[in-house]
Amino acid sequence: MRELLARRDIQLTKSLGQNFLHDAHQLERIAAAAELSRTDKVLEIGPGLGPLTELLLQKAGEVLAIEMDGRLVEVLCERFAEQLASNSAPQLELHHDDALKFLQREPRDWCDWKLVANLPYSVASPILVELAAGVRAPKMIVVTLQLEVAQRLMAPTDDDHYGILTLLVQLDFQPRGWFKIPPGCFFPSPEVDSACVCLVRRATPLLAEEQREAFRRIVKKSFSQRRKMMLKLLKQDWPKEKLEAAFTRLNISFLERAEKLSLEQFVALTKKILEAD
């Protein structure tokens, strides 16, 4: 990997989170966690030099990869010329684009896809929030990210890492498992620890589409100041009487802080507040 970059005089850009996973064992673990078959369609964000892409093409039927760095797109085009060449049904579709902007600009239905990627750490959270919402979300997410973000995604109620990202993603996805990846498995080695997480889309949505925006507002307001009572924070956006009635019906203390409420309680609170509208 170092030699390839040197040959092409490619200087990696820190702002793009360009730490490439090169360890074959860890790459195999990621692909195995995705449980791929030839019927699967895979979205890969940030393929870099393509080591994970190669595994995905071996195991899945179709791969759509989005790479922001034009220099790396050239490498990928050469490396996977055969998979890109078919005029009828190319196995690989490669986009030179900003992944977050691509997802926002083209709201595709990803429900039959799996997201399998070593996500650029600088944009991992917004990409996950954008993708992992509603009926268009992928059926499985297997991604490598900064350990701290992984812990937030997988956190149980009342955990130090439990918060907005936890709830926005777990509304539609159930955590299946995760494993750490040492810094030495990347080039260049990142200054932070990393982990791969696996999340599976819930078979039955917890909220209807029209209830989701209220859920997001309630969660974000409740965690806007973690040490404050969430009822006091929510009063900034909803009438006191309506909130107190909802809290009382759900047996939630008026003194409770957001980190003490489970996902199920936030879902129930959302429904109660909307019932009163």
ABEGO torsion letter per residue (X at the ends): XAAAAAAAGBBBBAAAGBBBBABAAAAAAAAAAAGBBAABBBBBBGAEAGAAAAAAAAABABBBBBBABAAAAAAAAAAAAAAAABAABBABBBBBBBAAAAAAABBBBAAABBBBBBBBAAAAAAAAAAAABEAABBABBBBBBBAAAAAAAABBBGBAABBAAAAAAAAABBBAEBBBBBAAABOBBBABBBBBBBBBBBABBABBAAAAAAAAAAAAAAAABAABBAAAAAAAABBAAAAAAAAAAAGBBAABBAAABBAAAAAAAAAAAAAAX
